[in-house]
Amino acid sequence: MSPSQRLRVVFAALMSLWMSLLMTAFVVWLNFGFERGYLLHWRHSFVAAWPAAFAIVLVFGPTVQRISQALAERLPVSSRDPVRPCV
């Protein structure tokens, strides 16, 4: 596996882990509140969501990155933008 492929897989794993963890915690809280059984419901939701999220990030990540790059290039450049030096 090349370094760029390894980076893509690690990124997908971490991004999907955090997004699944936070989103399932939030949605379970919206549906059940912090009542008895919250952690059980959250764990079930998280275990179901993480593999799906990982596959989605892995498959659609490159496309989303290209779209993001294209959109970012069309944004106006601020005079305080630290990425582009003033000439």
C-alpha contacts under 8 A as a table, 3 or more apart, distances in Angstrom:
res1	aa1	res2	aa2	distance
1	M	5	Q	6.08
1	M	6	R	6.25
2	S	5	Q	5.20
2	S	6	R	6.14
3	P	6	R	5.00
3	P	7	L	6.07
4	S	7	L	5.04
4	S	8	R	6.19
5	Q	8	R	5.02
5	Q	9	V	6.30
6	R	9	V	5.23
6	R	10	V	6.13
7	L	10	V	5.15
7	L	11	F	5.90
8	R	11	F	5.16
8	R	12	A	6.08
8	R	58	L	7.32
9	V	12	A	5.08
9	V	13	A	6.12
9	V	58	L	6.84
10	V	13	A	5.08
10	V	14	L	6.18
11	F	14	L	5.25
11	F	15	M	5.87
12	A	15	M	5.23
12	A	16	S	5.83
12	A	54	F	5.80
12	A	57	V	5.43
12	A	58	L	5.49
12	A	61	G	7.77
13	A	16	S	5.36
13	A	17	L	5.93
13	A	54	F	5.79
14	L	17	L	4.99
14	L	18	W	6.24
15	M	18	W	5.46
15	M	19	M	6.05
15	M	54	F	7.83
15	M	57	V	7.64
16	S	19	M	5.15
16	S	20	S	5.74
16	S	50	W	6.21
16	S	53	A	5.16
16	S	54	F	5.00
16	S	57	V	6.71
17	L	20	S	5.35
17	L	21	L	5.97
17	L	50	W	6.10
17	L	53	A	7.86
17	L	54	F	7.52
18	W	21	L	5.06
18	W	22	L	6.04
19	M	22	L	5.32
19	M	23	M	5.80
19	M	53	A	7.96
20	S	23	M	5.25
20	S	24	T	5.75
20	S	46	F	6.13
20	S	49	A	6.03
20	S	50	W	5.47
20	S	53	A	6.77
21	L	24	T	5.61
21	L	25	A	6.10
21	L	46	F	6.10
21	L	50	W	7.78
22	L	25	A	5.17
22	L	26	F	6.15
23	M	26	F	5.09
23	M	27	V	6.05
24	T	27	V	5.12
24	T	28	V	5.86
24	T	42	W	6.27
24	T	45	S	6.07
24	T	46	F	5.81
24	T	49	A	7.66
25	A	28	V	5.37
25	A	29	W	6.11
25	A	42	W	5.82
25	A	46	F	7.89
26	F	29	W	5.07
26	F	30	L	6.20
27	V	30	L	4.96
27	V	31	N	6.22
28	V	31	N	5.11
28	V	32	F	5.83
28	V	33	G	7.09
28	V	38	Y	7.20
28	V	41	H	6.85
28	V	42	W	5.92
28	V	45	S	7.86
29	W	32	F	5.30
29	W	33	G	4.32
29	W	34	F	6.05
29	W	38	Y	7.38
30	L	33	G	5.80
32	F	35	E	6.63
32	F	38	Y	6.91
33	G	38	Y	7.23
34	F	38	Y	5.76
35	E	38	Y	5.64
36	R	39	L	7.98
37	G	40	L	5.19
37	G	41	H	6.23
38	Y	41	H	5.26
38	Y	42	W	5.99
39	L	42	W	4.93
39	L	43	R	5.91
40	L	43	R	5.21
40	L	44	H	6.27
41	H	44	H	5.22
41	H	45	S	6.20
42	W	45	S	5.10
42	W	46	F	5.98
43	R	46	F	5.08
43	R	47	V	6.05
44	H	47	V	5.34
44	H	48	A	6.33
45	S	48	A	5.22
45	S	49	A	6.01
46	F	49	A	5.01
46	F	50	W	5.88
47	V	50	W	5.79
47	V	51	P	7.42
48	A	51	P	6.68
48	A	52	A	7.26
49	A	52	A	5.35
49	A	53	A	6.02
50	W	53	A	5.03
50	W	54	F	6.00
51	P	54	F	5.05
51	P	55	A	6.26
52	A	55	A	5.25
52	A	56	I	6.17
53	A	56	I	5.02
53	A	57	V	6.08
54	F	57	V	5.28
54	F	58	L	6.04
55	A	58	L	5.06
55	A	59	V	6.02
56	I	59	V	5.24
56	I	60	F	5.76
56	I	61	G	7.53
57	V	60	F	5.36
57	V	61	G	4.90
58	L	61	G	5.55
58	L	62	P	7.83
59	V	62	P	7.28
60	F	63	T	5.41
60	F	64	V	6.18
61	G	64	V	5.14
61	G	65	Q	6.01
62	P	65	Q	4.99
62	P	66	R	6.24
63	T	66	R	5.16
63	T	67	I	6.25
64	V	67	I	5.08
64	V	68	S	5.98
65	Q	68	S	5.01
65	Q	69	Q	6.08
66	R	69	Q	5.06
66	R	70	A	6.22
67	I	70	A	5.13
67	I	71	L	6.18
68	S	71	L	5.13
68	S	72	A	5.96
69	Q	72	A	5.11
69	Q	73	E	6.17
70	A	73	E	5.30
70	A	74	R	6.65
71	L	74	R	5.25
71	L	75	L	6.65
72	A	75	L	5.33
77	V	81	D	6.60
78	S	81	D	5.10
79	S	86	C	7.74
81	D	84	R	6.03
81	D	85	P	7.75
82	P	85	P	6.67
